[in-house]
């Protein structure tokens, strides 16, 4: 599956991906077979920069325990239904828990991602856990539509899970993201920039 219209994550006509297969394997040693380099590159053939790739992969690393988790933990799967939305939660009130590389959650995110990708994720959110290419595509969609262009790393945390983690909400989670980012930025040979925390 090729994702179109993904703004800052997709590069314009560069022949080689910014992140190599070998680098991907170094960032995510022991990753689940569900997640692989080819799936990432199919959804996002290129990043705008190696720093952006490092930021994306650091958040993915944190959200999925190094690409070993496909679905959010069972005890955290309730409550991601905003019933004030006109389309409601047709798959059930507890069906919109976190799935995929960035743990897509909430009915409104499944609806928007599905609309952008031409899939009915609102009625079939489990497609994200059944199809690796869909999982990667939802992560690219979220990154491209919810993370500000040219964001520093602190802004990426705020965009992904700011309400729960930023402004003193959960400094341990923020620290985990920053640690992953610094390791991955070093591995990719890029400066991490400033404003690492949120």
GROMACS elastic network, one bead per residue, 0.5 to 0.9 nm:
[ bonds ]
;  ai    aj funct       b0    kb
    1    39     6  0.87340   500
    1    42     6  0.63955   500
    1    43     6  0.64659   500
    1   133     6  0.62846   500
    1   134     6  0.75538   500
    1   137     6  0.77376   500
    2    42     6  0.59292   500
    2    43     6  0.53878   500
    2    44     6  0.77059   500
    2    45     6  0.86558   500
    2   133     6  0.88394   500
    2   137     6  0.78864   500
    3     6     6  0.67825   500
    3    10     6  0.88247   500
    3    42     6  0.80652   500
    3    43     6  0.55923   500
    3    44     6  0.71709   500
    3   116     6  0.86197   500
    3   117     6  0.68612   500
    3   137     6  0.63989   500
    3   140     6  0.80086   500
    3   141     6  0.78824   500
    4     7     6  0.85522   500
    4    10     6  0.84114   500
    4    43     6  0.88922   500
    4   116     6  0.85256   500
    4   117     6  0.81583   500
    5    10     6  0.81309   500
    5   116     6  0.86493   500
    5   141     6  0.88344   500
    5   144     6  0.86791   500
    6     9     6  0.59801   500
    6    10     6  0.58752   500
    6    44     6  0.83476   500
    6   140     6  0.71697   500
    6   141     6  0.63540   500
    6   143     6  0.84939   500
    6   144     6  0.53286   500
    6   145     6  0.74394   500
    7    10     6  0.61235   500
    7    11     6  0.83003   500
    7   144     6  0.57245   500
    7   145     6  0.77682   500
    7   149     6  0.82115   500
    8    11     6  0.73003   500
    8    47     6  0.73040   500
    8    48     6  0.60169   500
    8    52     6  0.89190   500
    8   143     6  0.85415   500
    8   144     6  0.59378   500
    8   145     6  0.88688   500
    8   148     6  0.86511   500
    8   149     6  0.59899   500
    8   150     6  0.78890   500
    9    44     6  0.66785   500
    9    45     6  0.86102   500
    9    46     6  0.67493   500
    9    48     6  0.57083   500
    9    49     6  0.86928   500
    9    52     6  0.79412   500
    9    53     6  0.83775   500
    9   140     6  0.70775   500
    9   141     6  0.88622   500
    9   143     6  0.74274   500
    9   144     6  0.58976   500
    9   149     6  0.88725   500
   10    43     6  0.88836   500
   10    44     6  0.57420   500
   10    45     6  0.64123   500
   10    46     6  0.52203   500
   10    47     6  0.54334   500
   10    48     6  0.64929   500
   10   140     6  0.88380   500
   10   144     6  0.85717   500
   11    14     6  0.64561   500
   11    17     6  0.89134   500
   11    44     6  0.84021   500
   11    45     6  0.73385   500
   11    46     6  0.51150   500
   11    47     6  0.56821   500
   11    48     6  0.54349   500
   11    49     6  0.86080   500
   12    46     6  0.82253   500
   12    48     6  0.85837   500
   13    16     6  0.89831   500
   13    46     6  0.88937   500
   14    17     6  0.73200   500
   14    18     6  0.88172   500
   14    45     6  0.87645   500
   14    46     6  0.74396   500
   15    46     6  0.88504   500
   16    19     6  0.84622   500
   16    20     6  0.84156   500
   16    45     6  0.82098   500
   16    46     6  0.75943   500
   17    20     6  0.64095   500
   17    41     6  0.74188   500
   17    44     6  0.88752   500
   17    45     6  0.59813   500
   17    47     6  0.74432   500
   18    45     6  0.84479   500
   18    46     6  0.57307   500
   18    47     6  0.61470   500
   18    48     6  0.81123   500
   18    49     6  0.68674   500
   18    50     6  0.60054   500
   18    53     6  0.75173   500
   19    22     6  0.82579   500
   19    23     6  0.62278   500
   19    24     6  0.67238   500
   19    41     6  0.89498   500
   19    46     6  0.77375   500
   19    47     6  0.81250   500
   19    50     6  0.71303   500
   19    53     6  0.72000   500
   19    54     6  0.89527   500
   19   188     6  0.79546   500
   20    23     6  0.51710   500
   20    24     6  0.62372   500
   20    25     6  0.86876   500
   20    37     6  0.84722   500
   21    24     6  0.50555   500
   21    25     6  0.62591   500
   21    26     6  0.86778   500
   21    37     6  0.60881   500
   21    38     6  0.82714   500
   22    25     6  0.51452   500
   22    26     6  0.62579   500
   22    27     6  0.87246   500
   23    27     6  0.61419   500
   23    28     6  0.85383   500
   23   187     6  0.76319   500
   23   188     6  0.73613   500
   24    27     6  0.51421   500
   24    28     6  0.60810   500
   24    29     6  0.82344   500
   24    36     6  0.85266   500
   24    37     6  0.64969   500
   24    57     6  0.87934   500
   25    28     6  0.51090   500
   25    29     6  0.53611   500
   25    30     6  0.81436   500
   25    31     6  0.81172   500
   25    36     6  0.87497   500
   25    37     6  0.79086   500
   26    29     6  0.56193   500
   26   184     6  0.89512   500
   26   187     6  0.81370   500
   27    57     6  0.78897   500
   27    58     6  0.86895   500
   27    61     6  0.81956   500
   27    66     6  0.78500   500
   27   183     6  0.85058   500
   27   184     6  0.64480   500
   27   187     6  0.78100   500
   28    31     6  0.54992   500
   28    57     6  0.89261   500
   28    61     6  0.74294   500
   28    66     6  0.53987   500
   28    67     6  0.65406   500
   28    68     6  0.88446   500
   29    66     6  0.75453   500
   29    67     6  0.87670   500
   30    33     6  0.87419   500
   30    66     6  0.78466   500
   30    67     6  0.81200   500
   30    68     6  0.75995   500
   31    34     6  0.81335   500
   31    35     6  0.67264   500
   31    36     6  0.77133   500
   31    65     6  0.88428   500
   31    66     6  0.62653   500
   31    68     6  0.52352   500
   31    69     6  0.88118   500
   32    35     6  0.56075   500
   32    36     6  0.77612   500
   32    66     6  0.87145   500
   32    67     6  0.60428   500
   32    69     6  0.75999   500
   32    70     6  0.84797   500
   33    36     6  0.63432   500
   33    68     6  0.86408   500
   34    39     6  0.89670   500
   34    67     6  0.85982   500
   34    68     6  0.85878   500
   34    70     6  0.79565   500
   34   129     6  0.88461   500
   34   130     6  0.88625   500
   34   131     6  0.82000   500
   34   132     6  0.58351   500
   35    38     6  0.86262   500
   35    39     6  0.68169   500
   35    40     6  0.78801   500
   35    67     6  0.65589   500
   35    68     6  0.81792   500
   35    70     6  0.86085   500
   35   100     6  0.88492   500
   35   101     6  0.81615   500
   35   132     6  0.63300   500
   35   133     6  0.87004   500
   35   135     6  0.85884   500
   35   136     6  0.80693   500
   36    39     6  0.54235   500
   36    40     6  0.66111   500
   36    41     6  0.89348   500
   36    67     6  0.89173   500
   36   132     6  0.83363   500
   37    40     6  0.51581   500
   37    41     6  0.62141   500
   37    42     6  0.85318   500
   38    41     6  0.51345   500
   38    42     6  0.59597   500
   38    43     6  0.85916   500
   39    42     6  0.51262   500
   39    43     6  0.63167   500
   39    44     6  0.84866   500
   39   132     6  0.66903   500
   39   133     6  0.54924   500
   39   134     6  0.89272   500
   39   135     6  0.88073   500
   39   136     6  0.64781   500
   39   137     6  0.86336   500
   40    43     6  0.52755   500
   40    44     6  0.58665   500
   40    45     6  0.74202   500
   40   133     6  0.77050   500
   40   136     6  0.58307   500
   40   137     6  0.80036   500
   40   140     6  0.86417   500
   41    46     6  0.69568   500
   41   136     6  0.89460   500
   42    45     6  0.57380   500
   42   133     6  0.75000   500
   42   136     6  0.84330   500
   42   137     6  0.84438   500
   43   133     6  0.68590   500
   43   134     6  0.83238   500
   43   136     6  0.59680   500
   43   137     6  0.50932   500
   43   138     6  0.87220   500
   43   139     6  0.87753   500
   43   140     6  0.67710   500
   44    47     6  0.70306   500
   44   136     6  0.82479   500
   44   137     6  0.77184   500
   44   140     6  0.66186   500
   46    49     6  0.82612   500
   46    53     6  0.84993   500
   47    50     6  0.68930   500
   47    51     6  0.87849   500
   47    52     6  0.64783   500
   47    53     6  0.57524   500
   48    51     6  0.83460   500
   48    52     6  0.64216   500
   48    53     6  0.76726   500
   48   150     6  0.89575   500
   49    52     6  0.51904   500
   49    53     6  0.63375   500
   49    54     6  0.86959   500
   50    54     6  0.61078   500
   50    55     6  0.86161   500
   50   185     6  0.80305   500
   50   188     6  0.68489   500
   50   189     6  0.83310   500
   50   190     6  0.68042   500
   51    55     6  0.62512   500
   51    56     6  0.86505   500
   51   185     6  0.66250   500
   51   188     6  0.80380   500
   51   189     6  0.88693   500
   51   190     6  0.60367   500
   51   191     6  0.72726   500
   51   192     6  0.68134   500
   51   193     6  0.84322   500
   52    55     6  0.50496   500
   52    56     6  0.61307   500
   52    57     6  0.85226   500
   52   150     6  0.78204   500
   52   151     6  0.83561   500
   52   152     6  0.87561   500
   52   153     6  0.87667   500
   53    56     6  0.51289   500
   53    57     6  0.60308   500
   53    58     6  0.84221   500
   53   185     6  0.86542   500
   53   188     6  0.88284   500
   54    57     6  0.51856   500
   54    58     6  0.59322   500
   54    59     6  0.86099   500
   54   180     6  0.89794   500
   54   181     6  0.63035   500
   54   182     6  0.84995   500
   54   183     6  0.89296   500
   54   184     6  0.56156   500
   54   185     6  0.53419   500
   54   186     6  0.89202   500
   54   187     6  0.88243   500
   54   188     6  0.72006   500
   54   190     6  0.83622   500
   54   192     6  0.84269   500
   55    58     6  0.51494   500
   55    59     6  0.63309   500
   55    60     6  0.86058   500
   55   152     6  0.83949   500
   55   153     6  0.62233   500
   55   156     6  0.74720   500
   55   180     6  0.89289   500
   55   181     6  0.60314   500
   55   184     6  0.81284   500
   55   185     6  0.78020   500
   55   192     6  0.85861   500
   56    59     6  0.54073   500
   56    60     6  0.62215   500
   56    61     6  0.85753   500
   56   102     6  0.89822   500
   56   143     6  0.76052   500
   56   156     6  0.82710   500
   56   181     6  0.87234   500
   57    61     6  0.58507   500
   57    62     6  0.85116   500
   57   101     6  0.89916   500
   57   180     6  0.84947   500
   57   181     6  0.77322   500
   57   184     6  0.76068   500
   58    62     6  0.62218   500
   58    63     6  0.85945   500
   58    66     6  0.88079   500
   58   177     6  0.62321   500
   58   178     6  0.77498   500
   58   179     6  0.83996   500
   58   180     6  0.51418   500
   58   182     6  0.83513   500
   58   183     6  0.84800   500
   58   184     6  0.66659   500
   58   185     6  0.86604   500
   59    62     6  0.51179   500
   59    63     6  0.60609   500
   59    64     6  0.85531   500
   59   101     6  0.85958   500
   59   102     6  0.71445   500
   59   156     6  0.80476   500
   59   157     6  0.75319   500
   59   160     6  0.82635   500
   59   177     6  0.61142   500
   59   178     6  0.88023   500
   59   180     6  0.78004   500
   59   181     6  0.76085   500
   60    63     6  0.50919   500
   60    64     6  0.60214   500
   60    65     6  0.80952   500
   60    66     6  0.72498   500
   60    67     6  0.71301   500
   60   100     6  0.89070   500
   60   101     6  0.52894   500
   60   102     6  0.54228   500
   60   103     6  0.84043   500
   60   139     6  0.85660   500
   61    64     6  0.54932   500
   61    65     6  0.55670   500
   61    67     6  0.60633   500
   61    68     6  0.88528   500
   61   101     6  0.79832   500
   61   102     6  0.87430   500
   61   177     6  0.79488   500
   61   180     6  0.70019   500
   61   181     6  0.88427   500
   62    65     6  0.54874   500
   62    66     6  0.66008   500
   62    67     6  0.85510   500
   62   102     6  0.87655   500
   62   173     6  0.82941   500
   62   176     6  0.67258   500
   62   177     6  0.56895   500
   62   180     6  0.70993   500
   63    66     6  0.78159   500
   63    67     6  0.80496   500
   63    69     6  0.80210   500
   63    72     6  0.89524   500
   63   100     6  0.88137   500
   63   101     6  0.68255   500
   63   102     6  0.58572   500
   63   103     6  0.64528   500
   63   177     6  0.86794   500
   64    68     6  0.57621   500
   64    70     6  0.67978   500
   64    71     6  0.83695   500
   64    72     6  0.85017   500
   64   100     6  0.78495   500
   64   101     6  0.62371   500
   64   102     6  0.73924   500
   64   103     6  0.75389   500
   65    68     6  0.55699   500
   65    69     6  0.61744   500
   66    69     6  0.77616   500
   67    70     6  0.74806   500
   67   100     6  0.88399   500
   67   101     6  0.68664   500
   69    72     6  0.72979   500
   69    73     6  0.86824   500
   69    99     6  0.84415   500
   69   100     6  0.78446   500
   69   101     6  0.81730   500
   70    98     6  0.83487   500
   70    99     6  0.56279   500
   70   100     6  0.51714   500
   70   101     6  0.71105   500
   70   103     6  0.77057   500
   70   128     6  0.87602   500
   70   129     6  0.63080   500
   70   135     6  0.86826   500
   71    74     6  0.82116   500
   71    97     6  0.76810   500
   71    98     6  0.58923   500
   71   100     6  0.66384   500
   71   103     6  0.71411   500
   71   129     6  0.69470   500
   72    75     6  0.84042   500
   72    76     6  0.67153   500
   72    77     6  0.66218   500
   72    97     6  0.64926   500
   72    99     6  0.61772   500
   72   100     6  0.87840   500
   72   103     6  0.69640   500
   73    76     6  0.55909   500
   73    77     6  0.67687   500
   73    98     6  0.85220   500
   74    77     6  0.55205   500
   74    78     6  0.85927   500
   75    78     6  0.76762   500
   76    79     6  0.83804   500
   76    97     6  0.76704   500
   76    98     6  0.87965   500
   77    80     6  0.74986   500
   77    94     6  0.63396   500
   77    95     6  0.76689   500
   77    96     6  0.76467   500
   77    98     6  0.74211   500
   78    81     6  0.82304   500
   78    93     6  0.74745   500
   78    95     6  0.77895   500
   78    96     6  0.80856   500
   78    97     6  0.68943   500
   79    82     6  0.81805   500
   79    93     6  0.68376   500
   79    94     6  0.60257   500
   79    95     6  0.88646   500
   79    96     6  0.81799   500
   79    97     6  0.79972   500
   79   106     6  0.83193   500
   80    93     6  0.71168   500
   80    94     6  0.64806   500
   80    95     6  0.76507   500
   80    96     6  0.55084   500
   80    97     6  0.60238   500
   80    98     6  0.87700   500
   80   105     6  0.65588   500
   80   107     6  0.66208   500
   81    84     6  0.87583   500
   81    85     6  0.89348   500
   81    88     6  0.75628   500
   81    89     6  0.61520   500
   81    92     6  0.82308   500
   81    93     6  0.53390   500
   81    94     6  0.68719   500
   81    95     6  0.79721   500
   81    96     6  0.66571   500
   81    97     6  0.88384   500
   81   106     6  0.57237   500
   81   107     6  0.54924   500
   81   108     6  0.81116   500
   82    85     6  0.60823   500
   82    88     6  0.69721   500
   82    89     6  0.75622   500
   82    93     6  0.85354   500
   82   106     6  0.71204   500
   82   107     6  0.65460   500
   82   108     6  0.73420   500
   83    86     6  0.75527   500
   83    87     6  0.80449   500
   83    89     6  0.65797   500
   83    93     6  0.82887   500
   83   107     6  0.86128   500
   84    87     6  0.84601   500
   84    88     6  0.68431   500
   85    88     6  0.52780   500
   85    89     6  0.84027   500
   85   107     6  0.85805   500
   85   108     6  0.75289   500
   87    90     6  0.75731   500
   87   107     6  0.89336   500
   87   108     6  0.88454   500
   87   111     6  0.87191   500
   87   122     6  0.86548   500
   88    92     6  0.89972   500
   88    93     6  0.86972   500
   88   107     6  0.75783   500
   88   108     6  0.87375   500
   88   122     6  0.89427   500
   89    92     6  0.54814   500
   89    93     6  0.57586   500
   89    94     6  0.85968   500
   89    95     6  0.79744   500
   89    96     6  0.82541   500
   89   107     6  0.62726   500
   89   108     6  0.89608   500
   89   122     6  0.71970   500
   89   123     6  0.78772   500
   90    93     6  0.78110   500
   90    95     6  0.88758   500
   90   122     6  0.69370   500
   90   123     6  0.57321   500
   90   124     6  0.88826   500
   91    94     6  0.80893   500
   91    95     6  0.58816   500
   91    96     6  0.80544   500
   91   122     6  0.68374   500
   91   123     6  0.50663   500
   91   124     6  0.66197   500
   91   125     6  0.74443   500
   92    95     6  0.53391   500
   92    96     6  0.80675   500
   92   123     6  0.87940   500
   93    96     6  0.73549   500
   93   107     6  0.87721   500
   94    97     6  0.68432   500
   95   106     6  0.86407   500
   95   107     6  0.82280   500
   95   124     6  0.88166   500
   95   125     6  0.68904   500
   95   126     6  0.79383   500
   96    99     6  0.83733   500
   96   104     6  0.80978   500
   96   105     6  0.53860   500
   96   106     6  0.50988   500
   96   107     6  0.55778   500
   96   109     6  0.88015   500
   96   110     6  0.73282   500
   96   122     6  0.83331   500
   96   125     6  0.65287   500
   96   126     6  0.85227   500
   97   103     6  0.77877   500
   97   104     6  0.72677   500
   97   106     6  0.65143   500
   97   107     6  0.86535   500
   97   125     6  0.87714   500
   98   102     6  0.78586   500
   98   106     6  0.78584   500
   99   102     6  0.71951   500
   99   104     6  0.52124   500
   99   105     6  0.68639   500
   99   125     6  0.86457   500
   99   126     6  0.80983   500
   99   128     6  0.63119   500
   99   129     6  0.61836   500
   99   135     6  0.74052   500
  100   104     6  0.63695   500
  100   128     6  0.62728   500
  100   129     6  0.64482   500
  100   132     6  0.80331   500
  100   134     6  0.84882   500
  100   136     6  0.68152   500
  100   138     6  0.75196   500
  100   139     6  0.69456   500
  101   104     6  0.78680   500
  101   135     6  0.66209   500
  101   136     6  0.63992   500
  101   138     6  0.82388   500
  101   139     6  0.58447   500
  102   105     6  0.89145   500
  102   135     6  0.86799   500
  102   136     6  0.85773   500
  102   138     6  0.80603   500
  102   139     6  0.53280   500
  102   140     6  0.87050   500
  102   142     6  0.78497   500
  102   143     6  0.84307   500
  102   160     6  0.80569   500
  103   135     6  0.89154   500
  103   139     6  0.77811   500
  104   109     6  0.69134   500
  104   110     6  0.71767   500
  104   128     6  0.86231   500
  104   135     6  0.86962   500
  104   138     6  0.71112   500
  104   139     6  0.71465   500
  104   142     6  0.76871   500
  105   108     6  0.82813   500
  105   109     6  0.63113   500
  105   110     6  0.68767   500
  106   109     6  0.54797   500
  106   110     6  0.64849   500
  106   111     6  0.87396   500
  107   110     6  0.51031   500
  107   111     6  0.60541   500
  107   112     6  0.86097   500
  107   121     6  0.87914   500
  107   122     6  0.64217   500
  107   125     6  0.86702   500
  108   111     6  0.50184   500
  108   112     6  0.60963   500
  108   113     6  0.84761   500
  108   122     6  0.80637   500
  109   112     6  0.51241   500
  109   113     6  0.58825   500
  109   114     6  0.82048   500
  109   122     6  0.86572   500
  109   142     6  0.81085   500
  110   113     6  0.52353   500
  110   114     6  0.58307   500
  110   115     6  0.84112   500
  110   120     6  0.83956   500
  110   121     6  0.53988   500
  110   122     6  0.54135   500
  110   123     6  0.89418   500
  110   125     6  0.67030   500
  110   138     6  0.84727   500
  111   114     6  0.51647   500
  111   115     6  0.60775   500
  111   116     6  0.86359   500
  111   119     6  0.88891   500
  111   120     6  0.73529   500
  111   121     6  0.60508   500
  111   123     6  0.86046   500
  112   115     6  0.51287   500
  112   116     6  0.62112   500
  112   117     6  0.86218   500
  112   121     6  0.86401   500
  112   122     6  0.85804   500
  113   116     6  0.51293   500
  113   117     6  0.60886   500
  113   118     6  0.83909   500
  113   119     6  0.80441   500
  113   120     6  0.89626   500
  113   121     6  0.74138   500
  113   122     6  0.89607   500
  113   137     6  0.86203   500
  113   138     6  0.60999   500
  113   141     6  0.63852   500
  113   142     6  0.73546   500
  114   117     6  0.50938   500
  114   118     6  0.57146   500
  114   120     6  0.53081   500
  114   122     6  0.69321   500
  114   125     6  0.88912   500
  114   138     6  0.81109   500
  115   118     6  0.51839   500
  115   119     6  0.61859   500
  115   120     6  0.70472   500
  115   121     6  0.80309   500
  115   122     6  0.89985   500
  116   119     6  0.77763   500
  116   141     6  0.77936   500
  117   120     6  0.87217   500
  117   134     6  0.85704   500
  117   137     6  0.77178   500
  117   138     6  0.80325   500
  117   141     6  0.82550   500
  118   121     6  0.89539   500
  119   122     6  0.85106   500
  119   124     6  0.86520   500
  120   123     6  0.57305   500
  120   124     6  0.61053   500
  120   125     6  0.78365   500
  120   127     6  0.89804   500
  121   126     6  0.76843   500
  121   127     6  0.69372   500
  121   128     6  0.78847   500
  122   125     6  0.57789   500
  123   126     6  0.88794   500
  124   127     6  0.58798   500
  124   128     6  0.84704   500
  125   128     6  0.61025   500
  125   129     6  0.80570   500
  126   129     6  0.52973   500
  126   130     6  0.63693   500
  126   131     6  0.87750   500
  127   131     6  0.59005   500
  127   132     6  0.88726   500
  127   134     6  0.71102   500
  127   135     6  0.79733   500
  128   131     6  0.57547   500
  128   132     6  0.70590   500
  128   133     6  0.83098   500
  128   134     6  0.54745   500
  128   136     6  0.84354   500
  128   137     6  0.89711   500
  128   138     6  0.76621   500
  129   132     6  0.70169   500
  129   134     6  0.81771   500
  129   135     6  0.65715   500
  130   134     6  0.82373   500
  130   135     6  0.81798   500
  131   134     6  0.53521   500
  131   135     6  0.63140   500
  131   136     6  0.88772   500
  132   136     6  0.62289   500
  132   137     6  0.84793   500
  133   136     6  0.52317   500
  133   137     6  0.60461   500
  133   138     6  0.86482   500
  134   138     6  0.61089   500
  134   139     6  0.86405   500
  135   138     6  0.53375   500
  135   139     6  0.64950   500
  135   140     6  0.88645   500
  136   139     6  0.51326   500
  136   140     6  0.62800   500
  136   141     6  0.85759   500
  137   140     6  0.50932   500
  137   141     6  0.60233   500
  137   142     6  0.85599   500
  138   142     6  0.60490   500
  138   143     6  0.85055   500
  139   142     6  0.51267   500
  139   143     6  0.60933   500
  139   144     6  0.84797   500
  140   143     6  0.51104   500
  140   144     6  0.59659   500
  140   145     6  0.84252   500
  141   144     6  0.52030   500
  141   145     6  0.59838   500
  141   146     6  0.81688   500
  142   145     6  0.52482   500
  142   146     6  0.54776   500
  142   147     6  0.73907   500
  142   160     6  0.85691   500
  143   146     6  0.55536   500
  143   147     6  0.52045   500
  143   148     6  0.84075   500
  143   156     6  0.85902   500
  143   159     6  0.87184   500
  143   160     6  0.83067   500
  144   147     6  0.60806   500
  144   148     6  0.78120   500
  144   149     6  0.78989   500
  145   148     6  0.76771   500
  146   156     6  0.88168   500
  146   159     6  0.61550   500
  146   160     6  0.75588   500
  147   150     6  0.86734   500
  147   151     6  0.69891   500
  147   155     6  0.74988   500
  147   156     6  0.58158   500
  147   157     6  0.87911   500
  147   158     6  0.85651   500
  147   159     6  0.54421   500
  147   160     6  0.73900   500
  148   151     6  0.52932   500
  148   152     6  0.88500   500
  148   155     6  0.75358   500
  148   156     6  0.75617   500
  148   159     6  0.78024   500
  151   154     6  0.78218   500
  151   155     6  0.55918   500
  151   156     6  0.62850   500
  152   155     6  0.54092   500
  152   156     6  0.66191   500
  152   192     6  0.85832   500
  152   193     6  0.70397   500
  152   194     6  0.68865   500
  152   195     6  0.63103   500
  152   196     6  0.69053   500
  153   156     6  0.50991   500
  153   157     6  0.65800   500
  153   158     6  0.88319   500
  153   178     6  0.79365   500
  153   181     6  0.80493   500
  153   192     6  0.78741   500
  153   193     6  0.78643   500
  153   194     6  0.77690   500
  153   195     6  0.65526   500
  153   197     6  0.69105   500
  153   198     6  0.83183   500
  154   157     6  0.52833   500
  154   158     6  0.64074   500
  154   159     6  0.87973   500
  154   166     6  0.88827   500
  154   174     6  0.87666   500
  154   178     6  0.84541   500
  154   194     6  0.85039   500
  154   195     6  0.55839   500
  155   159     6  0.61367   500
  155   160     6  0.86393   500
  155   162     6  0.86203   500
  155   195     6  0.81094   500
  155   196     6  0.81468   500
  155   197     6  0.78907   500
  155   198     6  0.66125   500
  156   159     6  0.50966   500
  156   160     6  0.61929   500
  156   161     6  0.85724   500
  156   162     6  0.86599   500
  156   198     6  0.86747   500
  157   160     6  0.52163   500
  157   161     6  0.58937   500
  157   162     6  0.59749   500
  157   165     6  0.79638   500
  157   166     6  0.76433   500
  157   174     6  0.73725   500
  157   177     6  0.77790   500
  157   196     6  0.88938   500
  157   197     6  0.76246   500
  157   198     6  0.66790   500
  158   161     6  0.55715   500
  158   163     6  0.72880   500
  158   164     6  0.89946   500
  158   165     6  0.76899   500
  158   166     6  0.63097   500
  158   197     6  0.88409   500
  158   198     6  0.62290   500
  159   162     6  0.58917   500
  159   163     6  0.88243   500
  160   163     6  0.87930   500
  161   164     6  0.57949   500
  161   165     6  0.60865   500
  161   166     6  0.76522   500
  162   165     6  0.51489   500
  162   167     6  0.80061   500
  162   169     6  0.83052   500
  162   198     6  0.76568   500
  163   166     6  0.62060   500
  163   167     6  0.83038   500
  163   169     6  0.73715   500
  164   167     6  0.88086   500
  164   168     6  0.88783   500
  164   169     6  0.54766   500
  164   170     6  0.65973   500
  165   168     6  0.66975   500
  165   171     6  0.64741   500
  165   172     6  0.84068   500
  165   173     6  0.65074   500
  165   174     6  0.62711   500
  165   198     6  0.80996   500
  166   169     6  0.52150   500
  166   170     6  0.66306   500
  166   171     6  0.73239   500
  166   174     6  0.72743   500
  166   197     6  0.80664   500
  166   198     6  0.51532   500
  167   170     6  0.81046   500
  167   171     6  0.83491   500
  167   198     6  0.64089   500
  168   171     6  0.57948   500
  168   198     6  0.85380   500
  169   173     6  0.89752   500
  170   173     6  0.55864   500
  170   174     6  0.65747   500
  170   175     6  0.87575   500
  171   175     6  0.59400   500
  171   176     6  0.85244   500
  172   176     6  0.61855   500
  172   177     6  0.87737   500
  173   176     6  0.50390   500
  173   177     6  0.64206   500
  173   178     6  0.87235   500
  174   177     6  0.51906   500
  174   178     6  0.62330   500
  174   179     6  0.86310   500
  174   197     6  0.67683   500
  174   198     6  0.75544   500
  175   178     6  0.50449   500
  175   179     6  0.60269   500
  175   180     6  0.85531   500
  175   197     6  0.78668   500
  176   179     6  0.51911   500
  176   180     6  0.62659   500
  176   181     6  0.86108   500
  177   180     6  0.51976   500
  177   181     6  0.61204   500
  177   182     6  0.87007   500
  177   197     6  0.88639   500
  178   182     6  0.61165   500
  178   183     6  0.85814   500
  178   196     6  0.64922   500
  178   197     6  0.70167   500
  179   182     6  0.52876   500
  179   183     6  0.62895   500
  179   184     6  0.86569   500
  180   183     6  0.52305   500
  180   184     6  0.61220   500
  180   185     6  0.84935   500
  181   184     6  0.51253   500
  181   185     6  0.58514   500
  181   186     6  0.83561   500
  181   192     6  0.75641   500
  181   196     6  0.87339   500
  182   185     6  0.51671   500
  182   186     6  0.60831   500
  182   187     6  0.85416   500
  182   191     6  0.87548   500
  182   192     6  0.64716   500
  183   186     6  0.52323   500
  183   187     6  0.61939   500
  183   188     6  0.87375   500
  184   188     6  0.61161   500
  184   189     6  0.84083   500
  184   190     6  0.87881   500
  185   188     6  0.51059   500
  185   189     6  0.59863   500
  185   190     6  0.52300   500
  185   191     6  0.65356   500
  185   192     6  0.58785   500
  186   190     6  0.60748   500
  186   191     6  0.73875   500
  186   192     6  0.79446   500
  187   190     6  0.79114   500
  190   193     6  0.86105   500
  191   194     6  0.89363   500
  192   196     6  0.77785   500
  193   196     6  0.74316   500
  194   197     6  0.88297   500
  195   198     6  0.75364   500
